[in-house]
Amino acid sequence: MVRISLNVEEQKREKIEITSDVYQIPYLSGISKKTIKTSRNGVNLYSLSCSCKVYRQNVKLYPRRDIRRVCKHLYEKLFSEADHLLDELSKMLLHNQFWFGQSNVKKVLFYKRVVFIGFHKVGNIVSFFVDQDGWKKYLYESDLNTWLESSMPFDNDLLNTELANLSKELYRQIKFN
């Protein structure tokens, strides 16, 4: 027996679900467990740790392997020494964090498709990462209510509008430091 709800909010929950408020970088297969000495800091790519002050502060705020823990030293070493071991989505999210100021990532089940939504500290830019035979990034500017570069994640205008509205709703809930 299939249960169909007449309650709009309940229907929405059945179609859209935030499955995680954290993006954790997967373990890198084949990486050394040794700490690499940089000019002033020790970086360990296996445990994704660094001895710098920023990393030590982030440890207090975010769970293990959370992308928000990654400091500039880890970022630089990941891409200079382990780029080939990182998955496509992690690379995109890390670049988005360090080059465009993304500070929060949410994993959403959106009409049976996994979508990662990245929120930025500055401006009202939202990044959407959708797996379409490989991960693709789409940008939405909520103040202007427009998809940047005229590129939208779905071929369906209603889905794109609902995704944009969801991002606005989630953006209001995020408290940036």
KABELMO-V202084 format. One record per helix or strand of 2 or more residues. SS is the DSSP state (H for helix, E for strand). FROM is the first residue (numbers start at 1). LEN is the number of residues. If there is no record, write none. Layout:
ss-><SS;SS>
from-><FROM;FROM>
len-><LEN;LEN>
This chain:
ss-><H;E;E;E;E;H;H;H;H;H;E;E;E;E;E;H;H>
from-><8;16;36;42;49;53;67;72;83;88;102;113;125;135;146;148;157>
len-><8;5;2;3;2;9;3;10;3;13;9;8;7;7;2;3;17>
